[in-house]
Amino acid sequence: MARPVKNKQIPATATPKESGLWKQVREALKRTRPQILPTRLESWALPGVPDVMLCDEKGRFHLIELKFCNGNKVGLRPHQVAFMTRHQHASVWVLVKHQKINEKDFRILIFKGEEAVNLVMDGLKGSQEVAEFKGPFVEWEKLFKVFAP
């Protein structure tokens, strides 16, 4: 009788952690737009509030929810959808890194907060992105201009 495999390893090229995406975003900001000040927010303290707050050169704030997926489904939780829907008139965004397991190429999709319900109900295929950037060589300067023109 075969025993269940514990701690199944996931390849580093598709680590389903938003912390890796946060590191990519933070490093890209330092290189391309150092005047933008990023702050990582603690989600346990404020359920539903996006992961990152950016303060741009003009003093405007932008809230960004970071998500990683390797299929069609985007794992927004109910509190996050509620926050995005309630604040859809503000600069609130969902940044999704879509990368299939065992592949180095990926894409980054940016959605307005008003797409949160569609992302949960229909996934990437049923939602309208504002922009798409293909990796591994993302044009970070253009990506950040979507949030902070």
C-alpha positions as CSV (number, residue, x, y, z in Angstrom):
1,M,0.0,0.0,0.0
2,A,1.5,3.3,-1.1
3,R,1.8,6.0,1.6
4,P,0.6,9.6,0.9
5,V,3.4,12.0,-0.1
6,K,3.8,14.8,2.4
7,N,5.2,18.2,1.7
8,K,4.9,17.9,-2.1
9,Q,7.5,20.1,-3.6
10,I,6.5,22.8,-6.1
11,P,9.2,24.0,-8.6
12,A,10.8,27.3,-7.9
13,T,9.7,28.6,-11.3
14,A,6.0,28.5,-10.1
15,T,6.1,29.1,-6.4
16,P,2.5,30.1,-5.6
17,K,3.4,32.7,-3.1
18,E,2.6,36.4,-3.4
19,S,5.7,37.1,-1.4
20,G,7.8,36.3,-4.4
21,L,5.7,38.7,-6.6
22,W,6.0,41.4,-3.9
23,K,9.8,41.0,-4.0
24,Q,9.7,41.4,-7.8
25,V,7.5,44.5,-7.7
26,R,9.6,46.1,-4.9
27,E,12.9,45.5,-6.7
28,A,11.5,46.8,-10.0
29,L,10.2,49.9,-8.3
30,K,13.7,50.6,-6.9
31,R,15.2,50.3,-10.4
32,T,12.6,52.1,-12.5
33,R,10.6,54.5,-10.3
34,P,12.5,55.0,-7.0
35,Q,10.3,58.1,-6.2
36,I,7.3,55.8,-5.7
37,L,7.1,54.7,-2.1
38,P,5.8,51.2,-1.6
39,T,4.4,49.9,1.7
40,R,3.5,46.3,2.3
41,L,0.3,46.2,4.4
42,E,-0.5,43.6,7.1
43,S,-3.5,41.7,5.9
44,W,-4.2,40.0,9.3
45,A,-4.8,43.4,10.9
46,L,-7.1,44.7,8.2
47,P,-9.1,41.9,6.4
48,G,-9.7,42.7,2.8
49,V,-7.3,45.7,2.5
50,P,-4.9,45.1,-0.5
51,D,-1.4,43.9,0.0
52,V,0.5,47.0,-1.1
53,M,0.1,50.7,-0.9
54,L,2.0,52.9,-3.3
55,C,2.5,56.7,-2.9
56,D,3.5,58.2,-6.2
57,E,5.5,61.3,-7.0
58,K,2.4,63.5,-6.8
59,G,1.4,62.2,-3.4
60,R,-1.5,60.0,-4.7
61,F,-2.1,56.6,-3.1
62,H,-2.8,53.4,-5.0
63,L,-3.8,50.1,-3.4
64,I,-2.8,46.9,-5.1
65,E,-3.8,43.3,-4.3
66,L,-1.1,40.8,-5.4
67,K,-2.2,37.4,-6.6
68,F,-0.4,34.4,-8.1
69,C,-2.1,31.7,-10.1
70,N,-1.2,28.9,-12.5
71,G,-4.6,28.3,-13.9
72,N,-7.8,30.4,-14.7
73,K,-8.9,30.8,-11.0
74,V,-7.8,33.9,-9.1
75,G,-8.0,33.3,-5.3
76,L,-9.6,36.5,-4.1
77,R,-11.3,36.1,-0.7
78,P,-14.7,37.5,0.2
79,H,-13.3,40.4,2.3
80,Q,-11.0,41.3,-0.6
81,V,-13.8,41.3,-3.1
82,A,-16.0,43.4,-0.8
83,F,-13.1,46.0,-0.3
84,M,-12.5,46.2,-4.0
85,T,-16.1,46.6,-4.8
86,R,-16.7,49.2,-2.2
87,H,-13.7,51.2,-3.2
88,Q,-13.9,50.7,-7.0
89,H,-14.0,54.4,-7.6
90,A,-10.5,54.8,-6.1
91,S,-7.1,53.7,-7.4
92,V,-7.6,50.1,-6.4
93,W,-6.1,47.3,-8.5
94,V,-5.5,43.6,-8.7
95,L,-2.1,42.5,-10.1
96,V,-2.0,38.9,-11.1
97,K,1.1,36.9,-12.0
98,H,0.0,33.9,-14.1
99,Q,2.6,31.3,-14.5
100,K,2.1,27.6,-15.3
101,I,4.0,25.0,-13.3
102,N,7.5,24.2,-14.6
103,E,7.5,27.2,-17.0
104,K,9.8,30.2,-16.7
105,D,7.6,32.4,-18.9
106,F,4.8,34.2,-17.2
107,R,2.4,37.1,-17.7
108,I,1.3,39.9,-15.4
109,L,-2.2,41.1,-15.7
110,I,-3.6,44.2,-14.2
111,F,-7.3,44.6,-13.3
112,K,-9.3,47.5,-11.9
113,G,-10.8,46.8,-8.5
114,E,-14.3,46.8,-10.1
115,E,-13.3,43.5,-11.8
116,A,-13.0,41.6,-8.4
117,V,-16.4,39.9,-8.7
118,N,-15.7,38.8,-12.3
119,L,-12.2,37.5,-11.3
120,V,-13.8,35.3,-8.6
121,M,-16.8,34.1,-10.6
122,D,-15.2,33.7,-14.1
123,G,-11.4,33.8,-13.5
124,L,-8.9,35.3,-15.9
125,K,-10.8,34.3,-19.0
126,G,-14.0,36.1,-17.9
127,S,-12.5,39.3,-16.7
128,Q,-11.3,42.4,-18.6
129,E,-7.7,43.3,-17.8
130,V,-6.4,46.9,-18.2
131,A,-3.0,45.7,-19.2
132,E,-0.9,42.6,-19.8
133,F,2.9,42.2,-19.6
134,K,4.8,39.1,-20.6
135,G,7.8,37.8,-18.8
136,P,10.5,36.9,-18.1
137,F,11.4,40.4,-19.3
138,V,8.6,42.7,-18.1
139,E,8.6,46.3,-19.0
140,W,8.2,47.5,-15.4
141,E,8.3,51.2,-16.2
142,K,5.2,50.8,-18.4
143,L,3.6,48.5,-15.8
144,F,3.9,51.1,-13.1
145,K,2.5,53.8,-15.4
146,V,-0.8,51.9,-15.3
147,F,-1.1,52.7,-11.6
148,A,0.7,56.0,-11.4
149,P,0.9,57.8,-14.8
